[in-house]
Amino acid sequence: MWLRYIVEIVAVLIMLGGVGGIFYGVFKGTIVLSVRTLQFLAIAFVVPVILILSLERTIGNEATAALIGTIVGYALSGLGKSE
């Protein structure tokens, strides 16, 4: 039971670290806000949310699998176009 809470806290920290790190880099001027940066922001925010909702049993196994598949498709879409 307590392990679930630790995983959720780590997921929130990953989410905040990813979003905060990108915003810090953009404001500092070391990171350019591009399509890949926005994709990373979306993934860094959505994946921990899906993990937390799945652990809390708010969404079912089928919905979790569908959302993860959608995220993988979104992350890999246009991989050859922008590089």
Long-range contacts (C-beta under 8 A, 24 or more apart in sequence): 4-55, 7-51, 7-55, 8-51, 8-52, 8-55, 8-56, 11-48, 11-51, 11-52, 12-48, 12-52, 14-44, 14-48, 15-44, 15-45, 15-48, 15-49, 18-44, 18-45, 19-44, 19-45, 35-78, 35-82, 36-82, 39-74, 39-75, 42-74, 43-71, 43-74, 43-75, 46-71, 47-71
